């Protein structure tokens, strides 16, 4: 590819010096690790483009923890993803390999040293959240059993993740200025260990399977992207969908998702409710701040 891997097709030429960094990644500049990663991006993308003989377009503007760029290789539509190193996405490549395109995008190439993934590109790539609630839930109900495959290593276990949540939540709550009723925190700390200790069959679960992480594609109508994989029980796998604000943010909408998913997938409603509640609280803190939608969902799930 020589010195021009960024300057190729898609009717929107890339700059020759370095790629424009989407504004959605700017938050990473607040930390030393994030700044270092952002500064290294141009070289890493250039190296991946040369290694895999890619023609690159303009980066997608809505990626939050990775740089994702549309790519082509010998006429094949692909996407290059450079991950910001994180525990939750550490085994994304392994999950995509294990799914092998069954309900999720395919992994084409992987460089673990630079956290670079070359992926199947979804075309046209519309978000499932735009398809309407009933359609979206129907798609999720069809995808989930395909994604729930028995796995072992290298995936982290949900039980270990719960231990981490229970250990960290009190400090996160205090650091954020006790931003909600302590009863929510106390309830989460009470129910999560019991759920973790009494799980059913362990399968591969997509911890972030919400309405914007399923895209319309040409190989299949819809494909999941961006897994944050864990090894845990199926009831937990409903949590990100139940708390997906893209599919409606109200007590009624959350309860509707809980009821339909558990009914049509034949899962335990109470365990699913409690997992979704605990997950909403555990994922309710970010960088010392509170995500208010997660807190609202947690409150609604206490009474669902």
Wavefront OBJ file of the C-alpha trace (Angstrom):
o trace
v 0.000 0.000 0.000
v 3.032 2.276 0.254
v 2.518 5.698 1.831
v -1.132 6.206 0.854
v -3.212 3.588 2.715
v -5.631 6.268 3.952
v -6.323 7.860 0.591
v -8.581 5.492 -1.288
v -12.203 4.980 -2.303
v -15.724 5.558 -1.001
v -15.985 8.969 -2.736
v -14.629 10.605 0.416
v -10.809 10.569 0.198
v -8.927 10.161 3.415
v -6.133 12.579 4.360
v -2.678 11.282 3.521
v -1.073 12.179 6.867
v -3.401 10.700 9.467
v -7.063 9.737 9.838
v -9.567 12.107 11.382
v -10.416 10.883 14.864
v -14.193 10.758 15.468
v -15.418 13.123 18.154
v -16.986 10.122 19.909
v -13.462 8.983 20.870
v -12.338 12.328 22.291
v -13.175 11.290 25.870
v -10.169 8.970 25.778
v -7.879 11.985 25.748
v -8.682 12.607 29.411
v -6.358 9.776 30.498
v -2.702 9.030 29.821
v -3.529 5.580 28.428
v -6.231 7.008 26.176
v -3.987 9.787 24.870
v -1.235 7.285 24.114
v -3.684 5.090 22.216
v -5.114 8.002 20.220
v -1.614 9.167 19.265
v -0.701 5.673 18.056
v -3.834 5.210 15.927
v -2.527 6.562 12.613
v 0.480 4.242 12.656
v -1.576 1.217 13.708
v -4.174 1.760 11.022
v -1.504 2.321 8.411
v 0.261 -0.881 9.424
v -2.987 -2.875 9.286
v -3.872 -1.418 5.894
v -0.474 -2.365 4.502
v -0.427 -5.826 6.098
v -3.882 -6.781 4.860
v -3.775 -4.829 1.573
v -6.757 -2.656 2.408
v -8.338 0.369 0.774
v -9.869 2.497 3.506
v -12.691 5.000 3.739
v -13.666 7.553 6.349
v -14.040 6.286 9.946
v -17.515 5.685 11.324
v -18.483 8.552 13.614
v -20.444 6.701 16.308
v -17.811 4.310 17.666
v -17.149 4.934 21.348
v -14.242 2.677 22.342
v -12.744 1.654 18.993
v -11.806 3.212 15.699
v -13.817 1.514 12.941
v -13.125 2.221 9.268
v -14.867 0.820 6.170
v -12.405 -1.091 4.018
v -12.155 -3.037 0.782
v -9.788 -5.787 -0.277
v -9.976 -7.051 -3.833
v -13.564 -5.810 -4.030
v -14.683 -7.405 -0.762
v -16.493 -5.108 1.679
v -14.802 -5.231 5.091
v -14.332 -3.100 8.206
v -11.096 -2.443 10.069
v -11.466 -2.095 13.819
v -8.724 -0.948 16.196
v -9.790 -1.559 19.784
v -8.924 0.554 22.765
v -7.576 -2.106 25.160
v -10.188 -3.098 27.698
v -11.092 -6.144 29.747
v -14.667 -6.397 28.503
v -13.683 -6.527 24.815
v -10.504 -8.565 25.284
v -11.975 -11.750 23.810
v -14.084 -10.201 21.050
v -12.034 -11.907 18.350
v -12.417 -15.290 20.047
v -16.198 -14.869 20.261
v -16.470 -13.976 16.588
v -14.326 -16.982 15.695
v -16.496 -19.297 17.783
v -19.722 -17.948 16.285
v -18.209 -18.276 12.795
v -20.768 -15.972 11.246
v -23.788 -17.698 12.796
v -25.840 -14.684 13.836
v -22.822 -12.386 14.114
v -20.359 -10.734 11.777
v -17.401 -12.822 10.661
v -13.828 -12.220 11.778
v -11.570 -12.198 8.714
v -8.160 -11.324 10.215
v -6.868 -10.543 13.690
v -3.669 -8.999 15.050
v -3.814 -9.383 18.847
v -0.693 -7.278 19.449
v -2.278 -4.125 18.022
v -5.873 -5.149 18.873
v -6.701 -4.856 15.166
v -9.637 -6.837 13.747
v -10.577 -7.112 10.096
v -14.299 -7.821 9.960
v -17.107 -8.575 7.595
v -18.907 -5.320 6.814
v -22.678 -5.133 7.205
v -24.403 -3.606 4.203
v -26.508 -1.477 4.359
v -25.671 -1.432 8.087
v -28.886 0.067 9.493
v -29.305 -0.261 13.251
v -31.915 -2.724 14.460
v -33.174 -0.079 16.885
v -34.670 1.766 13.893
v -36.782 -1.213 12.813
v -39.456 -0.790 15.513
v -39.765 -2.484 18.885
v -41.740 -5.555 17.824
v -39.459 -6.250 14.866
v -36.339 -5.690 16.959
v -37.449 -8.057 19.706
v -38.383 -10.684 17.139
v -34.911 -10.437 15.610
v -33.250 -10.701 19.024
v -35.346 -13.754 19.887
v -34.120 -15.375 16.688
v -30.466 -14.448 17.196
v -29.977 -15.287 20.871
v -30.253 -19.105 20.684
v -27.697 -19.080 17.869
v -25.252 -17.017 19.913
v -25.680 -19.058 23.103
v -23.099 -21.760 22.394
v -21.309 -23.790 25.094
v -17.787 -22.432 25.678
v -14.889 -22.629 28.104
v -11.625 -20.702 27.968
v -10.551 -18.027 27.199
v -13.739 -16.278 28.271
v -14.110 -14.711 31.667
v -16.914 -16.124 33.775
v -19.991 -14.186 34.785
v -19.392 -15.358 38.364
v -15.959 -13.697 38.391
v -17.413 -10.558 36.841
v -20.041 -10.412 39.582
v -17.303 -10.623 42.218
v -15.648 -7.605 40.598
v -18.927 -5.657 40.501
v -19.707 -6.384 44.136
v -16.199 -5.358 45.181
v -16.159 -2.111 43.194
v -19.738 -0.849 43.424
v -19.581 0.698 46.933
v -16.532 2.808 46.039
v -18.006 3.812 42.674
v -21.194 4.851 44.443
v -19.280 7.016 46.923
v -16.993 8.512 44.247
v -20.017 9.535 42.193
v -21.460 11.379 45.180
v -24.128 8.845 46.179
v -26.200 9.790 43.127
v -29.247 7.590 43.791
v -31.116 5.908 46.609
v -28.844 3.589 48.547
v -31.563 0.920 48.445
v -30.708 0.275 44.787
v -27.074 -0.321 45.647
v -27.949 -2.504 48.644
v -30.365 -4.596 46.595
v -27.815 -5.126 43.813
v -25.149 -6.186 46.304
v -27.651 -8.579 47.890
v -28.955 -10.313 44.760
v -25.924 -10.535 42.479
v -23.847 -13.085 44.462
v -26.807 -15.437 44.811
v -27.557 -15.269 41.105
v -23.927 -15.962 40.232
v -23.774 -18.974 42.527
v -26.943 -20.611 41.192
v -26.551 -20.318 37.428
v -27.713 -22.786 34.837
v -25.755 -23.975 31.796
v -22.823 -21.767 30.899
v -22.897 -20.398 27.357
v -21.310 -17.580 25.423
v -23.265 -14.390 26.113
v -23.025 -11.051 24.341
v -22.926 -8.664 27.273
v -23.779 -5.610 25.153
v -26.419 -6.904 22.729
v -28.647 -3.849 22.446
v -30.595 -2.285 19.603
v -27.601 -0.490 18.091
v -25.299 -3.521 18.163
v -27.286 -5.474 15.592
v -26.996 -4.299 11.983
v -28.876 -5.008 8.779
v -26.669 -7.022 6.443
v -26.696 -8.709 3.060
v -25.411 -12.183 4.020
v -28.184 -12.438 6.631
v -30.957 -9.949 7.379
v -29.408 -8.982 10.730
v -26.029 -9.634 12.380
v -24.704 -8.892 15.871
v -21.561 -6.796 16.294
v -19.292 -5.598 19.115
v -19.520 -8.475 21.581
v -18.281 -8.017 25.124
v -18.289 -11.753 25.696
v -18.730 -13.602 28.953
v -19.408 -17.187 29.958
v -22.686 -17.258 31.856
v -26.283 -18.415 31.916
v -28.898 -17.526 29.314
v -31.046 -15.433 31.664
v -28.169 -12.986 32.038
v -27.917 -12.747 28.254
v -31.243 -10.888 28.171
v -29.950 -8.030 30.353
v -28.595 -5.679 27.669
v -31.789 -5.990 25.611
v -34.081 -5.423 28.582
v -32.184 -2.253 29.473
v -31.796 -1.072 25.848
v -33.152 2.518 25.764
v -33.038 2.421 21.964
v -36.078 0.126 22.178
v -38.073 2.425 24.434
v -37.169 4.090 27.714
v -40.074 3.734 30.119
v -41.223 1.335 32.817
v -43.777 -0.107 30.414
v -41.236 -0.616 27.638
v -38.730 -2.313 29.950
v -41.402 -4.638 31.358
v -42.628 -5.443 27.860
v -39.135 -6.501 26.787
v -38.674 -8.588 29.929
v -42.006 -10.345 29.475
v -41.739 -11.055 25.768
v -38.120 -12.227 25.820
v -38.575 -14.595 28.756
v -41.878 -15.945 27.472
v -40.786 -16.666 23.916
v -37.344 -17.977 24.853
v -38.686 -20.086 27.729
v -36.468 -18.497 30.376
v -36.985 -17.778 34.064
v -38.545 -14.340 34.335
v -37.456 -13.631 37.904
v -33.809 -14.517 37.287
v -33.846 -12.449 34.099
v -35.376 -9.497 35.943
v -32.803 -9.647 38.721
v -29.880 -10.027 36.311
v -31.067 -7.037 34.288
v -31.482 -5.029 37.495
v -28.003 -5.951 38.761
v -26.399 -5.311 35.392
v -28.051 -1.894 35.117
v -26.612 -0.896 38.501
v -23.176 -2.393 37.794
v -22.926 -0.637 34.441
v -24.392 2.587 35.813
v -21.041 4.203 36.602
v -18.540 5.559 34.112
v -15.474 7.614 34.897
v -16.804 8.738 38.265
v -20.149 9.759 36.787
v -23.560 8.135 36.853
v -25.508 7.032 33.789
v -28.980 8.181 34.738
v -30.827 5.957 32.275
v -29.316 2.873 33.880
v -30.485 4.044 37.286
v -34.011 4.676 36.007
v -34.118 1.194 34.457
v -32.893 -0.336 37.717
v -35.725 1.377 39.605
v -38.322 0.168 37.118
v -37.003 -3.395 37.292
v -37.401 -3.489 41.069
v -41.149 -3.325 40.535
v -41.418 -5.160 37.185
l 1 2 3 4 5 6 7 8 9 10 11 12 13 14 15 16 17 18 19 20 21 22 23 24 25 26 27 28 29 30 31 32 33 34 35 36 37 38 39 40 41 42 43 44 45 46 47 48 49 50 51 52 53 54 55 56 57 58 59 60 61 62 63 64 65 66 67 68 69 70 71 72 73 74 75 76 77 78 79 80 81 82 83 84 85 86 87 88 89 90 91 92 93 94 95 96 97 98 99 100 101 102 103 104 105 106 107 108 109 110 111 112 113 114 115 116 117 118 119 120 121 122 123 124 125 126 127 128 129 130 131 132 133 134 135 136 137 138 139 140 141 142 143 144 145 146 147 148 149 150 151 152 153 154 155 156 157 158 159 160 161 162 163 164 165 166 167 168 169 170 171 172 173 174 175 176 177 178 179 180 181 182 183 184 185 186 187 188 189 190 191 192 193 194 195 196 197 198 199 200 201 202 203 204 205 206 207 208 209 210 211 212 213 214 215 216 217 218 219 220 221 222 223 224 225 226 227 228 229 230 231 232 233 234 235 236 237 238 239 240 241 242 243 244 245 246 247 248 249 250 251 252 253 254 255 256 257 258 259 260 261 262 263 264 265 266 267 268 269 270 271 272 273 274 275 276 277 278 279 280 281 282 283 284 285 286 287 288 289 290 291 292 293 294 295 296 297 298 299 300 301 302 303 304
